[in-house]
Amino acid sequence: MALNREKDRLAAHIEGRNLSDTHTENFGDGVDGLYIAGRTMPMWLARFDFLAREVQDLLISKGSTFKPEEILKAVGSVLFKIQGFKREVANLDTNSFYLHLVLTLGSGSGILICIIYMEVCRRLGVLVKGAEVGDELLLWPLVDNLQECYKHCTGDRRCYFELLAFHHPAVLFGSNIGPSSHSSFEVPMLNFATNKQVVGMVLSKLKNLHWKDACKVRPGYALTDPLHPLAQVKSTQGDSHELAVGALLRPKSLRLAIMASERLRLLCPHDWVLMRDHGLLLYHNKRYGEAVQELSICAALAPSGDRHMLEHFVEKLHLLHIESSWSSLKPPSAPSTLA
């Protein structure tokens, strides 16, 4: 965003005009001042407060005593009936994982819908936690009379409520409550996800989806394909039939995948798999110097089998980095002899 602002200023200077002060102030100072689709982040988060007030109005109109089960039922009515929020079944659209777009369009991934549900409940004094189950969140209200909350639920959420009916919190989450009478089912112990883990789930999904968009014209091409021993042999032999680094990749989607990966690295700085993926994304973006640094650290932390493969790849990256520094000495159309 800062780079785009500088480009705008430069273009305005060339055209002999000055940007208005109001235009430059729109970006504000700090994260809270940045505008996303016409609103600042506090303005987007205020949408949760609006939804909570709508739930309160519904409860007051019904003469509710604000019991947890009544609040949960009212939140469901406001979100899914009145506001019309719905979960995207496929979860293949990146727009389904951006909060401001989900709040605007009323549809999104299961994780984002869960986040909205939890935030509205939290503002109404009901704590709802989530546990990571595959790529989704299993929501669990921390209330005493849980059976009352889901007694009348039917429809496409049947499997979820069967899980709630058959497995007690003690079985699912290891609480101090006594075991369920239906505890004969074997269930792996689940842990409540922290905010950091939930954000990591969203970022991981965004990274993978943006990568799939980036290599859409190369179906089946995996991010880790360059690490395959056969791919490294072909590259060292200068196979002319192999596509150059970054060939047929969509630049914008690749940059967005890198941005999601950068934030994942901040969340989990010592995860060698995330280091590897981030280094390979930088490699595909021809940022060889940064890729060398990232993958060198990754190789030091990786298990022995992966370490050997990464070290060979880093050697190739060193050569690519050196060759890229010579790019100004050869014609733009000249192909890389190593990529």
Phi, psi and chi 1 to 4 in degrees:
 res  aa     phi    psi   chi1   chi2   chi3   chi4
   1 MET       -  -39.7  -65.8  178.8   71.8      -
   2 ALA   -64.0  -39.7      -      -      -      -
   3 LEU   -63.1  -42.6  177.4   62.3      -      -
   4 ASN   -64.3  -36.8  -71.9  -27.8      -      -
   5 ARG   -63.1  -41.2  -71.5 -158.2  -60.9  -87.8
   6 GLU   -64.6  -39.3  -69.6  -58.3  -40.1      -
   7 LYS   -63.5  -39.9  -72.3 -179.7  178.1  178.9
   8 ASP   -63.2  -42.8  -71.5  -19.7      -      -
   9 ARG   -64.4  -41.6  -69.1 -165.7 -174.7   98.3
  10 LEU   -64.3  -43.3  178.8   60.4      -      -
  11 ALA   -62.7  -40.8      -      -      -      -
  12 ALA   -65.6  -37.2      -      -      -      -
  13 HIS   -65.2  -42.9  177.4   72.7      -      -
  14 ILE   -63.0  -36.6  -67.4  172.2      -      -
  15 GLU   -79.2   -2.5  -66.3  171.0   11.3      -
  16 GLY    77.2   27.1      -      -      -      -
  17 ARG  -132.2  161.7   60.2 -175.4  176.9   86.2
  18 ASN  -110.5  141.7  -67.7  -38.7      -      -
  19 LEU   -70.0  140.9  -68.6  176.6      -      -
  20 SER   -65.6  152.2   63.9      -      -      -
  21 ASP   -62.7  -34.5  -67.2  -23.3      -      -
  22 THR   -66.4  -32.6   55.0      -      -      -
  23 HIS   -66.8  -42.8  177.5   79.5      -      -
  24 THR   -72.9  -29.4   54.5      -      -      -
  25 GLU   -74.2  -18.8  -73.5  174.5   -2.0      -
  26 ASN   -59.4  -26.7  -82.9  -15.4      -      -
  27 PHE   -80.8  -22.3  -66.1   99.2      -      -
  28 GLY    65.9 -177.4      -      -      -      -
  29 ASP  -109.6  123.3  -64.2  -36.2      -      -
  30 GLY    88.3  177.9      -      -      -      -
  31 VAL   -64.0  -42.4  173.4      -      -      -
  32 ASP   -65.4  -19.2  -73.2  -15.0      -      -
  33 GLY   -88.3   -9.8      -      -      -      -
  34 LEU   -73.0  138.6  -64.3  175.4      -      -
  35 TYR   -95.4  132.2  -90.2   67.6      -      -
  36 ILE  -124.4  114.1  -57.3  171.3      -      -
  37 ALA    52.4   42.2      -      -      -      -
  38 GLY    87.6   -0.5      -      -      -      -
  39 ARG  -135.2  150.7  -62.3 -178.8 -176.9  179.7
  40 THR   -80.0  167.8   60.5      -      -      -
  41 MET   -61.2  -43.9  -70.3 -171.1 -166.9      -
  42 PRO   -59.1  -33.0  -27.0   36.0      -      -
  43 MET   -67.9  -38.0  -68.1  168.1   68.3      -
  44 TRP   -68.2  -41.8  -78.3  113.1      -      -
  45 LEU   -68.5  -25.2  -65.6  176.8      -      -
  46 ALA   -65.2  -16.6      -      -      -      -
  47 ARG   -61.5  -33.4  174.1   77.3  169.4  150.7
  48 PHE   -63.2  -41.0  -67.1  130.6      -      -
  49 ASP   -63.7  -40.0  -60.8  -35.9      -      -
  50 PHE   -62.1  -43.9  167.9   77.7      -      -
  51 LEU   -64.3  -39.8  -67.9  170.5      -      -
  52 ALA   -63.7  -40.7      -      -      -      -
  53 ARG   -65.0  -35.2  -74.6 -164.7  -61.7  -89.3
  54 GLU   -66.2  -37.0 -163.5  165.3  -14.3      -
  55 VAL   -65.5  -43.7  173.8      -      -      -
  56 GLN   -59.3  -44.5  -75.4  179.5  -32.4      -
  57 ASP   -60.8  -39.8  -67.4  -18.6      -      -
  58 LEU   -65.0  -42.1  178.7   63.3      -      -
  59 LEU   -65.9  -41.9  -70.9  167.8      -      -
  60 ILE   -64.6  -39.5  -67.6  171.5      -      -
  61 SER   -64.9  -24.3   66.9      -      -      -
  62 LYS   -96.8    4.4  -67.7 -176.5  176.9 -178.5
  63 GLY    66.4   35.4      -      -      -      -
  64 SER   -72.6  153.1  169.8      -      -      -
  65 THR   -97.1    9.4   55.5      -      -      -
  66 PHE    60.7   41.2  -75.3   79.4      -      -
  67 LYS   -73.5  152.9  -67.5  180.0  179.7  178.5
  68 PRO   -54.9  -41.7  -27.1   34.6      -      -
  69 GLU   -66.6  -32.4   58.7  -91.6   23.1      -
  70 GLU   -70.5  -38.7  -65.9  174.4  -24.4      -
  71 ILE   -64.5  -45.1  -67.7  174.1      -      -
  72 LEU   -61.5  -41.9  -69.8  168.9      -      -
  73 LYS   -64.6  -40.3 -173.6  177.2  179.6  179.8
  74 ALA   -68.5  -38.9      -      -      -      -
  75 VAL   -60.8  -44.0  170.2      -      -      -
  76 GLY   -61.1  -40.5      -      -      -      -
  77 SER   -64.7  -44.6  -63.3      -      -      -
  78 VAL   -68.0  -46.6  168.2      -      -      -
  79 LEU   -70.0  -48.0  -69.5 -178.2      -      -
  80 PHE   -98.6  -17.8  -54.6  116.5      -      -
  81 LYS  -107.1  -54.8  -67.2 -178.9 -179.6  178.5
  82 ILE   -74.5  -51.1  -61.4  173.6      -      -
  83 GLN   -82.7  -20.5  -67.4  -67.7  -29.3      -
  84 GLY    74.5   27.3      -      -      -      -
  85 PHE   -65.6  141.3  -80.9   92.7      -      -
  86 LYS  -145.1  153.9   61.1 -179.3 -179.7  179.6
  87 ARG   -92.4  131.6  175.4 -176.0  178.9  -86.7
  88 GLU   -73.5  127.3  -67.3  -69.1  -22.0      -
  89 VAL   -70.2  -43.6  178.1      -      -      -
  90 ALA   -77.2  -33.1      -      -      -      -
  91 ASN    57.3   38.6  -81.0   -7.4      -      -
  92 LEU  -109.2   -3.2  -62.6  177.3      -      -
  93 ASP  -100.0  126.8 -174.3    2.6      -      -
  94 THR   -63.2  -27.2   53.4      -      -      -
  95 ASN   -61.8  -23.0  -70.6  -17.2      -      -
  96 SER   -73.6   -5.3  -60.4      -      -      -
  97 PHE  -117.4   10.3  -69.6   88.1      -      -
  98 TYR  -108.7  121.8  -72.1  104.9      -      -
  99 LEU   -59.6  -43.3 -176.8   59.5      -      -
 100 HIS   -66.0  -32.1   68.2  -71.8      -      -
 101 LEU   -73.3  -37.3  -67.5  175.3      -      -
 102 VAL   -66.0  -41.3  175.9      -      -      -
 103 LEU   -66.2  -30.8  -71.5  170.6      -      -
 104 THR   -79.4  -47.4  -58.8      -      -      -
 105 LEU   -86.4  -20.7  -58.3  174.6      -      -
 106 GLY    79.1   11.9      -      -      -      -
 107 SER  -142.9  147.8   65.1      -      -      -
 108 GLY  -174.2 -172.7      -      -      -      -
 109 SER   -70.2  161.6   63.0      -      -      -
 110 GLY   -59.2  -37.3      -      -      -      -
 111 ILE   -64.3  -45.7  -62.2  176.4      -      -
 112 LEU   -67.7  -38.3  -94.4  -66.2      -      -
 113 ILE   -62.6  -39.4  -63.4  -64.4      -      -
 114 CYS   -63.3  -41.1  -74.8      -      -      -
 115 ILE   -61.8  -45.2  -70.0  172.9      -      -
 116 ILE   -60.7  -44.6  -66.4  171.3      -      -
 117 TYR   -60.4  -46.7 -170.8   93.0      -      -
 118 MET   -64.3  -40.5  -72.3 -169.6  -68.6      -
 119 GLU   -67.8  -39.7  -75.5  -62.1  -50.4      -
 120 VAL   -65.8  -44.0  173.7      -      -      -
 121 CYS   -62.0  -40.0  -72.1      -      -      -
 122 ARG   -61.8  -38.1 -175.1  172.6   65.0   83.3
 123 ARG   -69.4  -17.2  -78.2  160.0  170.6   77.1
 124 LEU  -103.1    8.3  -66.0  165.5      -      -
 125 GLY    86.7   11.5      -      -      -      -
 126 VAL  -111.8  120.0  177.1      -      -      -
 127 LEU   -86.7  122.9 -174.3   59.2      -      -
 128 VAL  -121.5  126.4  178.1      -      -      -
 129 LYS  -108.0  161.4  -71.9  -75.9 -169.5  176.4
 130 GLY  -127.9  146.0      -      -      -      -
 131 ALA  -119.8  140.3      -      -      -      -
 132 GLU   -74.5  119.6 -174.9  175.9   -4.1      -
 133 VAL  -126.9   99.5 -179.4      -      -      -
 134 GLY    67.3 -126.1      -      -      -      -
 135 ASP   -97.5    9.6  -69.1  -25.5      -      -
 136 GLU  -121.2  173.2  -59.3  -68.1  -11.3      -
 137 LEU  -110.8  133.4  -81.4  178.6      -      -
 138 LEU   -97.1  111.6  169.6   65.5      -      -
 139 LEU   -81.2  143.2  -67.8 -170.2      -      -
 140 TRP  -142.6  108.0 -165.6  -80.1      -      -
 141 PRO   -68.8  133.3  -13.6   27.9      -      -
 142 LEU   -88.8   72.2  -60.6 -174.4      -      -
 143 VAL  -128.0  161.8  -63.5      -      -      -
 144 ASP   -76.7  -51.3  -65.4  -29.4      -      -
 145 ASN   -92.3   67.7   50.3  -14.9      -      -
 146 LEU   -65.5  -34.7 -168.9   62.4      -      -
 147 GLN   -60.3  -37.7  -71.4   79.0    6.4      -
 148 GLU   -64.1  -31.1  -73.3  -65.7  -40.1      -
 149 CYS   -66.4  -30.8  -62.0      -      -      -
 150 TYR  -118.9   16.1  -62.9  107.0      -      -
 151 LYS   -64.5  -35.0 -172.7  166.5   58.1  175.4
 152 HIS  -106.1   14.1  -55.8  -67.3      -      -
 153 CYS   -84.2  135.4  -67.8      -      -      -
 154 THR  -142.1 -177.4   57.3      -      -      -
 155 GLY    99.9 -152.0      -      -      -      -
 156 ASP   -71.6   -3.4   58.8   -3.0      -      -
 157 ARG   -94.5   16.8  -66.8  164.8  -72.1  173.5
 158 ARG   -56.7  -45.8  176.9  173.4   51.8   82.9
 159 CYS   -62.8  -38.3  -66.8      -      -      -
 160 TYR   -63.8  -44.1  171.4   60.6      -      -
 161 PHE   -74.6  -27.5  -64.6  118.8      -      -
 162 GLU   -62.9  -39.5  -77.8 -178.8   -3.9      -
 163 LEU   -62.2  -42.9 -177.9   63.7      -      -
 164 LEU   -64.8  -35.6  -66.4 -179.5      -      -
 165 ALA   -72.8  -36.6      -      -      -      -
 166 PHE   -91.1  -21.5  -78.7  107.1      -      -
 167 HIS  -122.0  124.6  -57.5  -62.1      -      -
 168 HIS   -76.1  156.5 -157.8  -85.1      -      -
 169 PRO   -53.4  -31.6  -26.8   33.2      -      -
 170 ALA   -63.7  -34.4      -      -      -      -
 171 VAL   -77.2  -41.8 -178.0      -      -      -
 172 LEU   -77.0  -43.3  -76.6  172.7      -      -
 173 PHE  -120.7    2.7  -58.5  106.6      -      -
 174 GLY    69.0   33.5      -      -      -      -
 175 SER   -77.4  177.8   66.7      -      -      -
 176 ASN   -85.5   -1.0  -65.2  -36.5      -      -
 177 ILE   -71.5  149.2  -52.7  173.8      -      -
 178 GLY   -62.5  159.7      -      -      -      -
 179 PRO   -68.6  154.5   24.7  -32.8      -      -
 180 SER   -79.2  155.6  168.0      -      -      -
 181 SER   -71.0  -12.9   58.4      -      -      -
 182 HIS  -103.8   24.1  -60.1  -80.3      -      -
 183 SER   -79.6   14.2   59.4      -      -      -
 184 SER   -71.7  -17.2   56.9      -      -      -
 185 PHE   -73.7  139.1  -68.3   89.2      -      -
 186 GLU   -84.7  115.9  -69.5  -67.0  -28.0      -
 187 VAL  -127.9  130.3 -176.5      -      -      -
 188 PRO   -67.2  144.9   23.5  -32.7      -      -
 189 MET   -66.6  131.2 -170.9   69.3   70.8      -
 190 LEU  -105.6  147.4  -60.8  178.6      -      -
 191 ASN  -115.7  141.8  -64.5  -45.9      -      -
 192 PHE   -64.2  135.0  -72.8  130.8      -      -
 193 ALA   -79.6  136.9      -      -      -      -
 194 THR   -79.0  166.5   62.4      -      -      -
 195 ASN   -57.2  -39.3  -70.2  -14.8      -      -
 196 LYS   -61.2  -41.9  178.6  178.8  175.5 -179.3
 197 GLN   -69.0  -37.0  -70.5  170.7  -35.5      -
 198 VAL   -65.5  -43.8  173.1      -      -      -
 199 VAL   -61.6  -39.7  172.1      -      -      -
 200 GLY   -62.1  -38.1      -      -      -      -
 201 MET   -62.0  -43.5  -68.9  172.1   65.3      -
 202 VAL   -66.3  -45.3  176.9      -      -      -
 203 LEU   -64.3  -39.3  -72.7  172.8      -      -
 204 SER   -62.6  -42.0  179.4      -      -      -
 205 LYS   -65.7  -41.8 -160.7   71.0  176.8  178.5
 206 LEU   -62.7  -43.0  -87.0  173.4      -      -
 207 LYS   -60.0  -46.4 -178.9 -170.3   75.2  173.4
 208 ASN   -66.8  -39.7  -65.7  -25.0      -      -
 209 LEU   -69.4  -41.2  -72.9  175.7      -      -
 210 HIS   -65.9  -35.4  -79.5  -52.7      -      -
 211 TRP   -65.3  -42.0  168.3 -108.0      -      -
 212 LYS   -61.8  -38.8  -72.8 -178.1  179.6  178.1
 213 ASP   -66.0  -37.9  -75.7  -17.1      -      -
 214 ALA   -64.2  -36.0      -      -      -      -
 215 CYS  -110.7   33.3   59.2      -      -      -
 216 LYS   -62.0  -32.9 -172.6  164.7  -75.7 -174.5
 217 VAL   -82.3   -0.4  -69.2      -      -      -
 218 ARG  -124.5   69.4  -60.2 -179.5   68.7  177.4
 219 PRO   -58.7  138.1   19.2  -29.6      -      -
 220 GLY    85.4   -2.7      -      -      -      -
 221 TYR   -79.9  116.6 -174.4   68.5      -      -
 222 ALA   -92.2  154.3      -      -      -      -
 223 LEU   -60.5  -34.5  179.4   60.4      -      -
 224 THR   -91.2    6.5   54.7      -      -      -
 225 ASP   -56.5  -38.6  -82.4   -1.7      -      -
 226 PRO   -61.4  -20.4  -23.9   34.3      -      -
 227 LEU   -81.1  -12.3  -67.0  178.3      -      -
 228 HIS   -62.6  135.3 -166.0  -81.6      -      -
 229 PRO   -53.3  -38.8  -25.6   33.4      -      -
 230 LEU   -64.9  -39.2 -176.4   59.0      -      -
 231 ALA   -65.3  -36.8      -      -      -      -
 232 GLN   -71.3  -34.8  -63.7 -160.6   39.0      -
 233 VAL   -64.5  -44.3  168.8      -      -      -
 234 LYS   -62.4  -39.9  -74.7 -175.1  177.4 -179.3
 235 SER   -68.8  -36.9   64.5      -      -      -
 236 THR   -72.9  -24.0   53.9      -      -      -
 237 GLN   -86.4   -2.6  -68.8  175.4  -10.1      -
 238 GLY    65.2   45.0      -      -      -      -
 239 ASP   -64.4  116.2 -167.9  -23.3      -      -
 240 SER   -73.2  -14.3   59.3      -      -      -
 241 HIS   -83.6  -11.6  -62.6  -69.7      -      -
 242 GLU   -79.9  140.1  -74.0  -65.1  -60.7      -
 243 LEU   -71.8  147.3  -70.4  169.3      -      -
 244 ALA   -68.7  163.1      -      -      -      -
 245 VAL   -59.7  130.8  175.6      -      -      -
 246 GLY    80.8   -1.7      -      -      -      -
 247 ALA   -64.2  135.2      -      -      -      -
 248 LEU    65.2   15.0  -59.5 -179.0      -      -
 249 LEU   -95.5  140.1  -67.7  179.8      -      -
 250 ARG   -78.2  116.6  -63.0  177.7  176.2  179.0
 251 PRO   -59.6  -43.6  -21.2   31.9      -      -
 252 LYS   -63.8  -46.3  179.6 -179.1  176.8 -178.6
 253 SER   -64.2  -35.9  -63.6      -      -      -
 254 LEU   -65.5  -41.5 -178.1   57.9      -      -
 255 ARG   -64.1  -40.0  -73.2 -162.6  -58.5  -89.3
 256 LEU   -66.2  -37.0  -71.2  170.0      -      -
 257 ALA   -62.7  -40.0      -      -      -      -
 258 ILE   -65.9  -39.8  -68.8  173.0      -      -
 259 MET   -63.6  -42.7  -69.3  165.5   71.7      -
 260 ALA   -64.3  -38.9      -      -      -      -
 261 SER   -65.7  -38.2  179.5      -      -      -
 262 GLU   -60.3  -40.4  -74.2  171.9  -14.4      -
 263 ARG   -72.6  -33.6  -77.6  145.4 -175.7   78.1
 264 LEU   -62.7  -38.9  -95.7  176.7      -      -
 265 ARG   -64.4  -35.1  -71.8  -79.9  -69.8  106.6
 266 LEU   -66.7  -35.1  -67.6  174.3      -      -
 267 LEU   -71.5  -41.3  -77.9  178.1      -      -
 268 CYS  -128.2   76.2  -52.2      -      -      -
 269 PRO   -67.9  -16.7   22.9  -31.7      -      -
 270 HIS  -110.9   13.0  -55.8  -62.6      -      -
 271 ASP   -84.6  110.2 -170.1  -37.4      -      -
 272 TRP   -68.6  -28.1   75.8  -89.9      -      -
 273 VAL   -67.1  -41.6  174.6      -      -      -
 274 LEU   -66.6  -36.3  -66.1 -179.2      -      -
 275 MET   -61.1  -45.5  -74.2 -174.9 -168.8      -
 276 ARG   -60.6  -48.0  179.7 -159.3   64.8 -169.2
 277 ASP   -63.3  -41.2  -70.7   -7.9      -      -
 278 HIS   -66.1  -42.0 -172.9   60.0      -      -
 279 GLY   -61.9  -38.1      -      -      -      -
 280 LEU   -70.8  -34.9  -71.5  171.0      -      -
 281 LEU   -63.8  -41.1  -75.1  168.8      -      -
 282 LEU   -64.2  -38.1  -65.4  171.2      -      -
 283 TYR   -61.0  -46.8  158.2   75.2      -      -
 284 HIS   -65.3  -24.8  -75.9  -69.7      -      -
 285 ASN   -90.0    7.1 -157.7   33.7      -      -
 286 LYS    62.8   28.1  -61.2 -175.6  180.0 -179.5
 287 ARG   -97.3   70.5  -67.6  159.7   61.9  176.7
 288 TYR   -66.8  -38.4  -59.8  127.3      -      -
 289 GLY   -60.4  -45.9      -      -      -      -
 290 GLU   -67.1  -36.5  -62.7  170.1   72.3      -
 291 ALA   -65.1  -39.5      -      -      -      -
 292 VAL   -60.4  -45.7  166.0      -      -      -
 293 GLN   -62.6  -45.7 -177.7  178.3    3.3      -
 294 GLU   -66.2  -45.8 -168.1   75.1   12.0      -
 295 LEU   -76.3  -24.3  -68.3  174.8      -      -
 296 SER   -67.0  -42.9  -63.3      -      -      -
 297 ILE   -66.3  -40.6  -60.9  171.8      -      -
 298 CYS   -60.7  -42.2  173.6      -      -      -
 299 ALA   -62.0  -33.1      -      -      -      -
 300 ALA   -70.7  -25.8      -      -      -      -
 301 LEU   -99.3  -15.2  -60.9  175.5      -      -
 302 ALA   -75.0  156.8      -      -      -      -
 303 PRO   -60.2  163.0  -20.1   30.5      -      -
 304 SER   -57.8  -42.8   56.4      -      -      -
 305 GLY   -62.9  -44.7      -      -      -      -
 306 ASP   -73.5  -29.9  -63.7  -80.0      -      -
 307 ARG   -61.4  -42.4 -175.8 -176.1  -54.2  125.7
 308 HIS   -62.7  -43.1 -177.8   70.4      -      -
 309 MET   -66.3  -41.0 -178.7  170.4   54.2      -
 310 LEU   -68.3  -37.6  -75.7  165.1      -      -
 311 GLU   -63.1  -40.2  -73.8  171.6  -10.6      -
 312 HIS   -63.4  -40.0  -82.6  -73.5      -      -
 313 PHE   -68.9  -37.0 -171.9   70.7      -      -
 314 VAL   -64.2  -36.2  168.9      -      -      -
 315 GLU   -59.7  -43.2  -69.7  176.0    5.8      -
 316 LYS   -63.4  -39.9  170.4 -169.3  169.4  179.8
 317 LEU   -63.8  -37.4  -82.8 -178.8      -      -
 318 HIS   -57.6  -44.7  -84.8  -64.7      -      -
 319 LEU   -65.5  -40.7  -63.6  175.8      -      -
 320 LEU   -63.6  -38.6  -75.6  170.0      -      -
 321 HIS   -63.9  -42.2 -177.4   42.9      -      -
 322 ILE   -65.0  -44.4  -65.9  170.6      -      -
 323 GLU   -63.5  -38.4 -172.9 -167.1   19.2      -
 324 SER   -64.1  -26.5   65.5      -      -      -
 325 SER   -72.8  -15.1   65.2      -      -      -
 326 TRP   -92.0    1.1  -59.6  -20.8      -      -
 327 SER   -59.4  -29.0   58.0      -      -      -
 328 SER   -73.8  -11.5   59.4      -      -      -
 329 LEU   -95.7   -6.1  -55.3  177.7      -      -
 330 LYS  -127.7  159.8   62.3 -178.8 -179.1 -179.7
 331 PRO   -58.2  148.4  -20.7   30.7      -      -
 332 PRO   -59.0  -29.0  -19.9   30.2      -      -
 333 SER   -83.0   -7.0   58.7      -      -      -
 334 ALA   -70.0  127.9      -      -      -      -
 335 PRO   -76.8  158.0   28.4  -34.3      -      -
 336 SER   -72.2  139.8  169.3      -      -      -
 337 THR   -87.8   -9.0   57.3      -      -      -
 338 LEU  -113.5  -28.6  -65.8  171.3      -      -
 339 ALA   -70.0      -      -      -      -      -
